[in-house]
Amino acid sequence: MARKGAFEHSETEVEKSLEEQWGRLNPPQRMVISNVAGERVAARVSHYCLAKWAISPKFVTVTSQACGVQNGYANPQQLGVDRWMALIAAWDRFRSAACVVDCGTALTIDALAHDGRHLGGLIAPGLGLMKKALCSGAHALKDTQSGHLRLLANNTQDAIAAGSFFALSALIDSFVDRVQGKLSAPAHTILTGGDAPVLLPSLSTRAVLDTELILHGLAVVARAGS
């Protein structure tokens, strides 16, 4: 089984990064990919797969409906493909109302009705972006990556860390509470993304963690298209 998780890459060294991660894999029969890195990265991934295994990967796209989920966006293609995969995975897992929280570079929260309708959602800066935005807009604030998490911080670095953290925790709790009032059935809340394990313990909302939610959705879509 291959190692799962994110890895660093630059747009100009995609093939090198892929070889480091995928070079020892047994040749796959099929590849299905959810790509949010842009067309140039997609082209480099395709080139690598063709050169190494003679396989042309399929890049999933966002549609108006798939696998029991109805896209709630006015323009369905504007919804990010990873959000779409996460919604499909949540529906496959619960088959009921849900709030899907992806705690990545951006923090996204989407709501599903009990019948699989996507009701919409919101996008906010993730923890890292929130700290960077604060420091870039305030000359006296620096060193965004350090700082310990404490509510009553007694130094600037800790105060920035706490402010960003508790702002996102409160946002998640508020969203779930407000959406729950609009639903006819209790909603499951599920967190994914790199910062999910950090944010989950702070929530008042009862939630579950699934760090592979997007991969789950990708597998559902792949099976449906096989």
ABEGO torsion letter per residue (X at the ends): XBBBEBBBBBAAAAAAAAAAAAAABBBBABBBBBBAAEAAAAAAAAAAAAAAAGBBBBBBBBBABBGGBBBABABAAABBAAAAAAAAAAAAAAGBBBBBBBBBABBBBBBBBAAGBBAEBBBBBBAAAAAAAAAAABAABBGAABEBBBABBABAAAAAAAAAAAAAAAAAAAAAAAAAAABABBBBBBBBEAAAAAAAAABABBBBBBAAAAAAAAAAAAAAAX
